[in-house]
Amino acid sequence: MFKGISDSIPRSSTGQQGVPGRLRVADIDLDGFADVVATLAFSDETKTPPTPFTATVILQNKEVDGKRTLAQVKSTDDSYYAKIIQIADLTTELVTFIDIDEDGKLDFII
C-alpha cells in the first residue's frame, strides 16, 4: 500500500539510494538523555499518480520500570511534542531545533 520514497529516488553512480527522510538526535526535553526526531518520506501507492507524504516521529528517551526506553509521542497526546507532530502534518520535509530565544529550551523549526 505505502512505499518509501526511496523506491522512486534515482540511484547514485554507486547504485545506492538516498535516505528517505531526516533524523535528528538531541536532548529535546533537557532531561540529560538523547531523544530522536525523524521526518520520514513515503508514497501513497493507492492513489494515481502516487502521492508523496511525510510522517514526523518523536521518540522520547524515558525511564520505564527502572530502564531507559524510547517512547513514541502520539499526535493525540496532550503535550507540547504532540502539537509539534500535529503542526508538522503530512507535508513537512524537515524538523529541527535550536534555542532561538536563548531561554534554555529548544525551539522547533518546521
MOPAC internal coordinates of N, CA, C and O (Angstrom, degrees):
PM7 1SCF
backbone

  N    0.0000 0     0.00 0     0.00 0    0    0    0
  C    1.4423 1     0.00 0     0.00 0    1    0    0
  C    1.5197 1   110.22 1     0.00 0    2    1    0
  O    1.2310 1   119.61 1   122.09 1    3    2    1
  N    1.3292 1   118.36 1   -57.91 1    3    2    1
  C    1.4529 1   121.93 1   179.33 1    5    3    2
  C    1.5134 1   109.04 1  -111.36 1    6    5    3
  O    1.2310 1   121.26 1   -47.43 1    7    6    5
  N    1.2991 1   115.20 1   132.57 1    7    6    5
  C    1.4520 1   119.83 1   176.95 1    9    7    6
  C    1.5156 1   108.40 1  -117.60 1   10    9    7
  O    1.2310 1   120.69 1   -30.18 1   11   10    9
  N    1.3177 1   116.28 1   149.82 1   11   10    9
  C    1.4595 1   120.35 1   175.48 1   13   11   10
  C    1.5141 1   109.90 1   -66.07 1   14   13   11
  O    1.2310 1   120.61 1   -33.36 1   15   14   13
  N    1.3244 1   116.44 1   146.64 1   15   14   13
  C    1.4589 1   121.66 1   177.71 1   17   15   14
  C    1.5240 1   110.03 1   -56.87 1   18   17   15
  O    1.2310 1   120.41 1   153.89 1   19   18   17
  N    1.3318 1   116.81 1   -26.11 1   19   18   17
  C    1.4662 1   120.01 1  -178.17 1   21   19   18
  C    1.5291 1   111.40 1   -57.65 1   22   21   19
  O    1.2310 1   120.07 1   157.81 1   23   22   21
  N    1.3483 1   117.48 1   -22.19 1   23   22   21
  C    1.4561 1   120.25 1   178.71 1   25   23   22
  C    1.5244 1   111.06 1   -64.69 1   26   25   23
  O    1.2310 1   120.37 1   154.60 1   27   26   25
  N    1.3461 1   116.89 1   -25.40 1   27   26   25
  C    1.4594 1   120.11 1  -177.61 1   29   27   26
  C    1.5258 1   112.76 1  -109.35 1   30   29   27
  O    1.2310 1   119.96 1  -177.38 1   31   30   29
  N    1.3396 1   117.69 1     2.62 1   31   30   29
  C    1.4597 1   121.19 1   179.16 1   33   31   30
  C    1.5193 1   108.60 1   -81.45 1   34   33   31
  O    1.2310 1   120.54 1   -50.48 1   35   34   33
  N    1.3396 1   116.57 1   129.52 1   35   34   33
  C    1.4683 1   118.08 1   178.92 1   37   35   34
  C    1.5256 1   110.58 1   -60.65 1   38   37   35
  O    1.2310 1   120.92 1   -31.26 1   39   38   37
  N    1.3076 1   115.85 1   148.74 1   39   38   37
  C    1.4548 1   121.09 1   178.33 1   41   39   38
  C    1.5268 1   109.76 1   -83.64 1   42   41   39
  O    1.2310 1   121.36 1   -31.73 1   43   42   41
  N    1.3141 1   115.00 1   148.27 1   43   42   41
  C    1.4573 1   120.41 1   177.21 1   45   43   42
  C    1.5243 1   109.30 1   -76.42 1   46   45   43
  O    1.2310 1   120.56 1    -0.81 1   47   46   45
  N    1.3218 1   116.53 1   179.19 1   47   46   45
  C    1.4620 1   120.08 1   179.72 1   49   47   46
  C    1.5234 1   111.67 1   -62.24 1   50   49   47
  O    1.2310 1   120.07 1   159.87 1   51   50   49
  N    1.3425 1   117.46 1   -20.13 1   51   50   49
  C    1.4623 1   120.66 1   177.93 1   53   51   50
  C    1.5202 1   111.66 1   -87.02 1   54   53   51
  O    1.2310 1   120.39 1   174.65 1   55   54   53
  N    1.3471 1   116.86 1    -5.35 1   55   54   53
  C    1.4537 1   120.51 1  -179.18 1   57   55   54
  C    1.5142 1   113.76 1    87.34 1   58   57   55
  O    1.2310 1   119.80 1  -178.53 1   59   58   57
  N    1.3255 1   117.99 1     1.47 1   59   58   57
  C    1.4611 1   122.02 1  -178.99 1   61   59   58
  C    1.5251 1   110.68 1   -89.63 1   62   61   59
  O    1.2310 1   120.38 1   -37.67 1   63   62   61
  N    1.3251 1   116.88 1   142.33 1   63   62   61
  C    1.4590 1   121.63 1   175.86 1   65   63   62
  C    1.5186 1   109.37 1   -89.87 1   66   65   63
  O    1.2310 1   121.22 1   -22.34 1   67   66   65
  N    1.3361 1   115.28 1   157.66 1   67   66   65
  C    1.4521 1   120.19 1   175.88 1   69   67   66
  C    1.5215 1   111.22 1   -73.67 1   70   69   67
  O    1.2310 1   120.50 1   -15.48 1   71   70   69
  N    1.3109 1   116.66 1   164.52 1   71   70   69
  C    1.4591 1   121.93 1   178.25 1   73   71   70
  C    1.5272 1   109.15 1   -78.54 1   74   73   71
  O    1.2310 1   119.30 1   -52.70 1   75   74   73
  N    1.3394 1   118.94 1   127.30 1   75   74   73
  C    1.4601 1   121.84 1  -176.32 1   77   75   74
  C    1.5331 1   112.76 1   -83.69 1   78   77   75
  O    1.2310 1   120.23 1  -118.33 1   79   78   77
  N    1.2960 1   117.17 1    61.67 1   79   78   77
  C    1.4498 1   120.34 1   178.32 1   81   79   78
  C    1.5096 1   111.59 1   154.81 1   82   81   79
  O    1.2310 1   121.59 1     2.33 1   83   82   81
  N    1.3249 1   114.56 1  -177.67 1   83   82   81
  C    1.4515 1   120.10 1  -179.76 1   85   83   82
  C    1.5158 1   109.75 1  -131.10 1   86   85   83
  O    1.2310 1   121.35 1   -34.88 1   87   86   85
  N    1.3165 1   115.02 1   145.12 1   87   86   85
  C    1.4547 1   121.12 1  -176.32 1   89   87   86
  C    1.5200 1   109.03 1  -127.62 1   90   89   87
  O    1.2310 1   120.68 1   -46.36 1   91   90   89
  N    1.3248 1   116.30 1   133.64 1   91   90   89
  C    1.4654 1   122.12 1   176.21 1   93   91   90
  C    1.5230 1   107.46 1  -126.90 1   94   93   91
  O    1.2310 1   120.90 1   -44.44 1   95   94   93
  N    1.3311 1   115.89 1   135.56 1   95   94   93
  C    1.4511 1   121.57 1   177.29 1   97   95   94
  C    1.5195 1   107.58 1  -122.70 1   98   97   95
  O    1.2310 1   120.66 1   -58.44 1   99   98   97
  N    1.3249 1   116.35 1   121.56 1   99   98   97
  C    1.4671 1   122.10 1   179.66 1  101   99   98
  C    1.5196 1   108.31 1  -164.24 1  102  101   99
  O    1.2310 1   120.76 1   -14.74 1  103  102  101
  N    1.2997 1   116.15 1   165.26 1  103  102  101
  C    1.4611 1   121.67 1   177.68 1  105  103  102
  C    1.5251 1   108.22 1   -86.97 1  106  105  103
  O    1.2310 1   120.32 1  -100.37 1  107  106  105
  N    1.3448 1   116.99 1    79.63 1  107  106  105
  C    1.4625 1   120.75 1  -173.27 1  109  107  106
  C    1.5258 1   113.62 1   -68.63 1  110  109  107
  O    1.2310 1   120.07 1   152.01 1  111  110  109
  N    1.3266 1   117.47 1   -27.99 1  111  110  109
  C    1.4609 1   119.65 1  -179.72 1  113  111  110
  C    1.5298 1   112.85 1  -100.63 1  114  113  111
  O    1.2310 1   120.98 1  -173.10 1  115  114  113
  N    1.3416 1   115.73 1     6.90 1  115  114  113
  C    1.4683 1   123.09 1   174.41 1  117  115  114
  C    1.5292 1   113.81 1    54.78 1  118  117  115
  O    1.2310 1   121.11 1  -140.40 1  119  118  117
  N    1.3527 1   115.48 1    39.60 1  119  118  117
  C    1.4693 1   119.65 1   177.65 1  121  119  118
  C    1.5233 1   112.13 1  -100.08 1  122  121  119
  O    1.2310 1   120.34 1  -176.29 1  123  122  121
  N    1.3357 1   116.96 1     3.71 1  123  122  121
  C    1.4530 1   121.18 1   178.82 1  125  123  122
  C    1.5201 1   114.26 1    93.50 1  126  125  123
  O    1.2310 1   119.82 1  -177.71 1  127  126  125
  N    1.3352 1   117.94 1     2.29 1  127  126  125
  C    1.4574 1   121.97 1  -179.62 1  129  127  126
  C    1.5259 1   109.68 1  -126.75 1  130  129  127
  O    1.2310 1   120.82 1   -40.47 1  131  130  129
  N    1.3242 1   116.04 1   139.53 1  131  130  129
  C    1.4622 1   121.61 1  -177.40 1  133  131  130
  C    1.5205 1   111.79 1   -68.62 1  134  133  131
  O    1.2310 1   121.26 1   -44.57 1  135  134  133
  N    1.3323 1   115.20 1   135.43 1  135  134  133
  C    1.4633 1   123.60 1   175.77 1  137  135  134
  C    1.5260 1   107.57 1  -111.73 1  138  137  135
  O    1.2310 1   120.12 1   -12.03 1  139  138  137
  N    1.3324 1   117.37 1   167.97 1  139  138  137
  C    1.4583 1   122.01 1  -177.86 1  141  139  138
  C    1.5240 1   109.81 1  -125.78 1  142  141  139
  O    1.2310 1   120.92 1   -46.14 1  143  142  141
  N    1.3367 1   115.85 1   133.86 1  143  142  141
  C    1.4584 1   121.71 1   173.33 1  145  143  142
  C    1.5265 1   106.85 1  -125.65 1  146  145  143
  O    1.2310 1   120.32 1   -54.80 1  147  146  145
  N    1.3285 1   116.99 1   125.20 1  147  146  145
  C    1.4612 1   121.41 1  -178.49 1  149  147  146
  C    1.5122 1   110.21 1  -129.32 1  150  149  147
  O    1.2310 1   120.84 1   -38.37 1  151  150  149
  N    1.3222 1   116.00 1   141.63 1  151  150  149
  C    1.4490 1   122.32 1   170.48 1  153  151  150
  C    1.5268 1   105.61 1  -117.02 1  154  153  151
  O    1.2310 1   120.74 1   -66.51 1  155  154  153
  N    1.3170 1   116.19 1   113.49 1  155  154  153
  C    1.4609 1   122.18 1  -173.65 1  157  155  154
  C    1.5210 1   110.34 1  -108.07 1  158  157  155
  O    1.2310 1   120.55 1   -39.37 1  159  158  157
  N    1.3261 1   116.56 1   140.63 1  159  158  157
  C    1.4615 1   121.86 1  -178.22 1  161  159  158
  C    1.5253 1   110.64 1  -101.46 1  162  161  159
  O    1.2310 1   121.08 1   -40.87 1  163  162  161
  N    1.3330 1   115.53 1   139.13 1  163  162  161
  C    1.4594 1   122.19 1   179.99 1  165  163  162
  C    1.5211 1   109.74 1  -139.03 1  166  165  163
  O    1.2310 1   120.92 1    -8.14 1  167  166  165
  N    1.3090 1   115.86 1   171.86 1  167  166  165
  C    1.4541 1   122.14 1   175.10 1  169  167  166
  C    1.5221 1   107.96 1  -134.91 1  170  169  167
  O    1.2310 1   120.54 1   -51.51 1  171  170  169
  N    1.3382 1   116.58 1   128.49 1  171  170  169
  C    1.4608 1   121.59 1   177.46 1  173  171  170
  C    1.5219 1   108.16 1   -83.51 1  174  173  171
  O    1.2310 1   120.86 1   -80.07 1  175  174  173
  N    1.3206 1   115.96 1    99.93 1  175  174  173
  C    1.4596 1   122.12 1  -176.33 1  177  175  174
  C    1.5292 1   112.39 1   -77.09 1  178  177  175
  O    1.2310 1   119.77 1   174.84 1  179  178  177
  N    1.3443 1   118.04 1    -5.16 1  179  178  177
  C    1.4679 1   119.95 1   179.06 1  181  179  178
  C    1.5226 1   111.06 1   -81.08 1  182  181  179
  O    1.2310 1   120.21 1   169.57 1  183  182  181
  N    1.3382 1   117.21 1   -10.43 1  183  182  181
  C    1.4618 1   121.81 1   179.80 1  185  183  182
  C    1.5172 1   110.14 1  -104.17 1  186  185  183
  O    1.2310 1   121.27 1   -27.32 1  187  186  185
  N    1.3301 1   115.18 1   152.68 1  187  186  185
  C    1.4541 1   120.97 1   177.52 1  189  187  186
  C    1.5147 1   108.82 1  -119.84 1  190  189  187
  O    1.2310 1   118.94 1   -61.88 1  191  190  189
  N    1.3151 1   119.63 1   118.12 1  191  190  189
  C    1.4606 1   126.20 1    -5.58 1  193  191  190
  C    1.5274 1   109.86 1   -72.53 1  194  193  191
  O    1.2310 1   120.06 1   -16.00 1  195  194  193
  N    1.3278 1   117.49 1   164.00 1  195  194  193
  C    1.4644 1   120.61 1   177.89 1  197  195  194
  C    1.5217 1   110.81 1   -54.02 1  198  197  195
  O    1.2310 1   120.83 1   -42.65 1  199  198  197
  N    1.3372 1   116.01 1   137.35 1  199  198  197
  C    1.4588 1   121.51 1  -175.10 1  201  199  198
  C    1.5237 1   110.84 1  -107.94 1  202  201  199
  O    1.2310 1   120.35 1   -57.05 1  203  202  201
  N    1.3402 1   116.94 1   122.95 1  203  202  201
  C    1.4611 1   118.56 1   178.50 1  205  203  202
  C    1.5273 1   111.54 1   -75.37 1  206  205  203
  O    1.2310 1   120.67 1   -32.73 1  207  206  205
  N    1.3284 1   116.33 1   147.27 1  207  206  205
  C    1.4536 1   121.59 1   173.32 1  209  207  206
  C    1.5190 1   108.67 1  -153.25 1  210  209  207
  O    1.2310 1   120.85 1   -15.72 1  211  210  209
  N    1.3242 1   115.98 1   164.28 1  211  210  209
  C    1.4620 1   119.94 1   179.30 1  213  211  210
  C    1.5209 1   109.77 1  -123.31 1  214  213  211
  O    1.2310 1   121.57 1   -17.32 1  215  214  213
  N    1.3071 1   114.61 1   162.68 1  215  214  213
  C    1.4566 1   121.58 1   174.52 1  217  215  214
  C    1.5222 1   107.51 1  -134.12 1  218  217  215
  O    1.2310 1   120.67 1   -51.21 1  219  218  217
  N    1.3208 1   116.32 1   128.79 1  219  218  217
  C    1.4558 1   120.83 1   177.51 1  221  219  218
  C    1.5171 1   108.02 1   -99.22 1  222  221  219
  O    1.2310 1   121.00 1   -50.22 1  223  222  221
  N    1.3240 1   115.69 1   129.78 1  223  222  221
  C    1.4543 1   122.24 1  -176.80 1  225  223  222
  C    1.5279 1   108.24 1  -123.88 1  226  225  223
  O    1.2310 1   120.85 1   -49.63 1  227  226  225
  N    1.3322 1   115.98 1   130.37 1  227  226  225
  C    1.4548 1   121.56 1   175.44 1  229  227  226
  C    1.5249 1   107.67 1  -117.15 1  230  229  227
  O    1.2310 1   121.08 1   -56.00 1  231  230  229
  N    1.3234 1   115.54 1   124.00 1  231  230  229
  C    1.4649 1   122.00 1   177.46 1  233  231  230
  C    1.5197 1   107.59 1  -114.28 1  234  233  231
  O    1.2310 1   120.87 1   -66.36 1  235  234  233
  N    1.3261 1   115.95 1   113.64 1  235  234  233
  C    1.4595 1   121.37 1   179.04 1  237  235  234
  C    1.5156 1   110.11 1   -92.30 1  238  237  235
  O    1.2310 1   121.10 1   -46.00 1  239  238  237
  N    1.3175 1   115.50 1   134.00 1  239  238  237
  C    1.4533 1   122.37 1   177.32 1  241  239  238
  C    1.5275 1   107.26 1   -80.72 1  242  241  239
  O    1.2310 1   120.93 1   -71.10 1  243  242  241
  N    1.3315 1   115.83 1   108.90 1  243  242  241
  C    1.4696 1   120.77 1  -175.51 1  245  243  242
  C    1.5179 1   110.18 1  -126.65 1  246  245  243
  O    1.2310 1   121.52 1   -19.24 1  247  246  245
  N    1.3228 1   114.70 1   160.76 1  247  246  245
  C    1.4543 1   120.33 1   174.70 1  249  247  246
  C    1.5215 1   108.82 1   -96.73 1  250  249  247
  O    1.2310 1   121.12 1   -55.56 1  251  250  249
  N    1.3271 1   115.46 1   124.44 1  251  250  249
  C    1.4600 1   122.10 1   178.48 1  253  251  250
  C    1.5173 1   107.22 1  -129.85 1  254  253  251
  O    1.2310 1   120.61 1   -59.55 1  255  254  253
  N    1.3104 1   116.45 1   120.45 1  255  254  253
  C    1.4659 1   122.00 1  -179.05 1  257  255  254
  C    1.5291 1   112.15 1    53.66 1  258  257  255
  O    1.2310 1   120.88 1  -139.43 1  259  258  257
  N    1.3256 1   115.93 1    40.57 1  259  258  257
  C    1.4563 1   121.06 1   177.09 1  261  259  258
  C    1.5207 1   115.25 1    78.59 1  262  261  259
  O    1.2310 1   120.27 1  -175.76 1  263  262  261
  N    1.3425 1   117.09 1     4.24 1  263  262  261
  C    1.4606 1   121.08 1  -179.68 1  265  263  262
  C    1.5303 1   109.70 1  -122.20 1  266  265  263
  O    1.2310 1   120.37 1   -33.72 1  267  266  265
  N    1.3492 1   116.90 1   146.28 1  267  266  265
  C    1.4575 1   121.50 1   176.95 1  269  267  266
  C    1.5220 1   109.12 1   -79.13 1  270  269  267
  O    1.2310 1   120.51 1   -40.94 1  271  270  269
  N    1.3223 1   116.63 1   139.06 1  271  270  269
  C    1.4570 1   121.56 1   178.41 1  273  271  270
  C    1.5272 1   108.84 1  -148.60 1  274  273  271
  O    1.2310 1   120.36 1   -24.40 1  275  274  273
  N    1.3205 1   116.91 1   155.60 1  275  274  273
  C    1.4546 1   121.46 1   174.48 1  277  275  274
  C    1.5292 1   107.60 1   -95.19 1  278  277  275
  O    1.2310 1   120.69 1   -66.23 1  279  278  277
  N    1.3304 1   116.29 1   113.77 1  279  278  277
  C    1.4598 1   121.73 1  -178.41 1  281  279  278
  C    1.5233 1   109.14 1  -104.67 1  282  281  279
  O    1.2310 1   120.85 1   -52.47 1  283  282  281
  N    1.3338 1   115.98 1   127.53 1  283  282  281
  C    1.4620 1   120.13 1  -178.78 1  285  283  282
  C    1.5188 1   110.57 1   -74.80 1  286  285  283
  O    1.2310 1   120.97 1   -49.05 1  287  286  285
  N    1.3295 1   115.74 1   130.95 1  287  286  285
  C    1.4668 1   121.74 1   174.91 1  289  287  286
  C    1.5211 1   107.26 1   -79.81 1  290  289  287
  O    1.2310 1   120.33 1   -53.01 1  291  290  289
  N    1.3099 1   116.97 1   126.99 1  291  290  289
  C    1.4739 1   121.95 1   178.53 1  293  291  290
  C    1.5288 1   109.77 1   -90.72 1  294  293  291
  O    1.2310 1   120.43 1   -34.14 1  295  294  293
  N    1.3131 1   116.78 1   145.86 1  295  294  293
  C    1.4672 1   120.36 1   179.81 1  297  295  294
  C    1.5222 1   111.68 1   -65.24 1  298  297  295
  O    1.2310 1   120.10 1   162.34 1  299  298  297
  N    1.3279 1   117.42 1   -17.66 1  299  298  297
  C    1.4605 1   121.39 1  -179.50 1  301  299  298
  C    1.5311 1   112.44 1   -90.60 1  302  301  299
  O    1.2310 1   120.48 1   174.00 1  303  302  301
  N    1.3477 1   116.68 1    -6.00 1  303  302  301
  C    1.4620 1   119.81 1   177.84 1  305  303  302
  C    1.5262 1   110.04 1   -64.27 1  306  305  303
  O    1.2310 1   120.83 1   -20.17 1  307  306  305
  N    1.3113 1   116.02 1   159.83 1  307  306  305
  C    1.4649 1   121.02 1   176.61 1  309  307  306
  C    1.5327 1   108.04 1  -101.56 1  310  309  307
  O    1.2310 1   121.36 1  -104.65 1  311  310  309
  N    1.3487 1   115.01 1    75.35 1  311  310  309
  C    1.4544 1   119.33 1  -178.24 1  313  311  310
  C    1.5250 1   110.16 1  -148.17 1  314  313  311
  O    1.2310 1   121.60 1   -14.65 1  315  314  313
  N    1.3040 1   114.54 1   165.35 1  315  314  313
  C    1.4652 1   121.42 1   176.78 1  317  315  314
  C    1.5280 1   110.07 1   -59.01 1  318  317  315
  O    1.2310 1   120.37 1   137.07 1  319  318  317
  N    1.3363 1   116.89 1   -42.93 1  319  318  317
  C    1.4607 1   120.88 1  -177.66 1  321  319  318
  C    1.5191 1   111.96 1   -68.66 1  322  321  319
  O    1.2310 1   119.51 1   147.99 1  323  322  321
  N    1.3200 1   118.55 1   -32.01 1  323  322  321
  C    1.4654 1   121.84 1   175.27 1  325  323  322
  C    1.5225 1   110.09 1   -64.70 1  326  325  323
  O    1.2310 1   120.53 1   142.35 1  327  326  325
  N    1.3233 1   116.60 1   -37.65 1  327  326  325
  C    1.4730 1   120.25 1   177.41 1  329  327  326
  C    1.5273 1   111.00 1   -65.63 1  330  329  327
  O    1.2310 1   119.94 1   145.02 1  331  330  329
  N    1.3302 1   117.72 1   -34.98 1  331  330  329
  C    1.4602 1   121.57 1   176.00 1  333  331  330
  C    1.5225 1   109.78 1   -60.99 1  334  333  331
  O    1.2310 1   120.31 1   134.53 1  335  334  333
  N    1.3258 1   117.01 1   -45.47 1  335  334  333
  C    1.4606 1   121.35 1   178.77 1  337  335  334
  C    1.5218 1   110.73 1   -62.52 1  338  337  335
  O    1.2310 1   119.92 1   137.93 1  339  338  337
  N    1.3340 1   117.76 1   -42.07 1  339  338  337
  C    1.4558 1   121.49 1   179.21 1  341  339  338
  C    1.5319 1   111.24 1   -63.45 1  342  341  339
  O    1.2310 1   120.27 1   138.12 1  343  342  341
  N    1.3128 1   117.08 1   -41.88 1  343  342  341
  C    1.4692 1   121.33 1   179.66 1  345  343  342
  C    1.5253 1   110.22 1   -67.44 1  346  345  343
  O    1.2310 1   120.28 1   140.19 1  347  346  345
  N    1.3249 1   117.07 1   -39.81 1  347  346  345
  C    1.4664 1   121.34 1  -179.76 1  349  347  346
  C    1.5306 1   110.83 1   -62.02 1  350  349  347
  O    1.2310 1   119.87 1   146.83 1  351  350  349
  N    1.3202 1   117.85 1   -33.17 1  351  350  349
  C    1.4564 1   124.98 1   177.23 1  353  351  350
  C    1.5258 1   111.85 1    50.24 1  354  353  351
  O    1.2310 1   119.69 1    40.99 1  355  354  353
  N    1.3122 1   118.19 1  -139.01 1  355  354  353
  C    1.4554 1   122.41 1  -174.07 1  357  355  354
  C    1.5246 1   113.65 1  -110.73 1  358  357  355
  O    1.2310 1   119.78 1  -169.85 1  359  358  357
  N    1.3322 1   118.02 1    10.15 1  359  358  357
  C    1.4564 1   119.93 1  -175.89 1  361  359  358
  C    1.5253 1   114.08 1  -123.88 1  362  361  359
  O    1.2310 1   119.50 1   177.89 1  363  362  361
  N    1.3008 1   118.56 1    -2.11 1  363  362  361
  C    1.4600 1   121.31 1  -177.81 1  365  363  362
  C    1.5229 1   110.62 1   -71.69 1  366  365  363
  O    1.2310 1   120.92 1   -48.98 1  367  366  365
  N    1.3253 1   115.84 1   131.02 1  367  366  365
  C    1.4583 1   120.05 1   179.10 1  369  367  366
  C    1.5132 1   112.49 1   -96.85 1  370  369  367
  O    1.2310 1   120.02 1   161.09 1  371  370  369
  N    1.3228 1   117.57 1   -18.91 1  371  370  369
  C    1.4514 1   119.93 1  -176.77 1  373  371  370
  C    1.5200 1   110.00 1  -153.27 1  374  373  371
  O    1.2310 1   120.70 1   -46.51 1  375  374  373
  N    1.3115 1   116.27 1   133.49 1  375  374  373
  C    1.4574 1   122.36 1   170.83 1  377  375  374
  C    1.5170 1   106.20 1  -124.34 1  378  377  375
  O    1.2310 1   120.57 1   -52.76 1  379  378  377
  N    1.3093 1   116.51 1   127.24 1  379  378  377
  C    1.4501 1   121.01 1   176.86 1  381  379  378
  C    1.5205 1   108.23 1  -143.34 1  382  381  379
  O    1.2310 1   119.84 1     0.54 1  383  382  381
  N    1.3077 1   117.91 1  -179.46 1  383  382  381
  C    1.4556 1   119.92 1  -175.21 1  385  383  382
  C    1.5167 1   110.44 1  -153.33 1  386  385  383
  O    1.2310 1   121.82 1   -27.94 1  387  386  385
  N    1.3262 1   114.12 1   152.06 1  387  386  385
  C    1.4574 1   123.22 1   177.37 1  389  387  386
  C    1.5292 1   106.23 1  -162.38 1  390  389  387
  O    1.2310 1   120.10 1   -26.84 1  391  390  389
  N    1.2969 1   117.40 1   153.16 1  391  390  389
  C    1.4643 1   120.63 1   178.10 1  393  391  390
  C    1.5268 1   108.54 1   -84.45 1  394  393  391
  O    1.2310 1   120.66 1   -97.09 1  395  394  393
  N    1.3337 1   116.35 1    82.91 1  395  394  393
  C    1.4615 1   121.96 1  -175.17 1  397  395  394
  C    1.5176 1   112.08 1   -65.59 1  398  397  395
  O    1.2310 1   120.28 1   135.22 1  399  398  397
  N    1.3226 1   117.07 1   -44.78 1  399  398  397
  C    1.4667 1   120.37 1  -174.97 1  401  399  398
  C    1.5272 1   113.19 1   -92.47 1  402  401  399
  O    1.2310 1   120.62 1  -171.75 1  403  402  401
  N    1.3278 1   116.42 1     8.25 1  403  402  401
  C    1.4562 1   123.23 1   175.86 1  405  403  402
  C    1.5252 1   113.57 1    52.66 1  406  405  403
  O    1.2310 1   121.08 1  -136.35 1  407  406  405
  N    1.3490 1   115.54 1    43.65 1  407  406  405
  C    1.4698 1   119.74 1   177.06 1  409  407  406
  C    1.5208 1   111.87 1  -101.02 1  410  409  407
  O    1.2310 1   120.42 1  -173.34 1  411  410  409
  N    1.3261 1   116.79 1     6.66 1  411  410  409
  C    1.4600 1   121.09 1   179.02 1  413  411  410
  C    1.5201 1   113.93 1    88.44 1  414  413  411
  O    1.2310 1   119.72 1  -179.39 1  415  414  413
  N    1.3481 1   118.14 1     0.61 1  415  414  413
  C    1.4590 1   122.62 1   178.56 1  417  415  414
  C    1.5209 1   109.38 1  -118.84 1  418  417  415
  O    1.2310 1   120.86 1   -36.83 1  419  418  417
  N    1.3324 1   115.97 1   143.17 1  419  418  417
  C    1.4675 1   119.60 1   179.56 1  421  419  418
  C    1.5176 1   110.60 1   -74.17 1  422  421  419
  O    1.2310 1   120.66 1   -47.87 1  423  422  421
  N    1.3344 1   116.35 1   132.13 1  423  422  421
  C    1.4590 1   122.98 1   176.21 1  425  423  422
  C    1.5341 1   107.35 1  -100.37 1  426  425  423
  O    1.2310 1   120.45 1   -45.69 1  427  426  425
  N    1.3294 1   116.75 1   134.31 1  427  426  425
  C    1.4600 1   121.52 1  -178.74 1  429  427  426
  C    1.5244 1   110.49 1   -85.49 1  430  429  427
  O    1.2310 1   120.71 1   -40.94 1  431  430  429
  N    1.3175 1   116.24 1   139.06 1  431  430  429
  C    1.4574 1   122.76 1   175.85 1  433  431  430
  C    1.5194 1   106.54 1  -116.75 1  434  433  431
  O    1.2310 1   121.26 1   -56.97 1  435  434  433
  N    1.3270 1   115.20 1   123.03 1  435  434  433
  C    1.4733 1   120.60 1  -178.23 1  437  435  434
  C    1.5057 1   108.98 1  -116.54 1  438  437  435
  O    1.2310 1   120.10 1   180.00 1  439  438  437

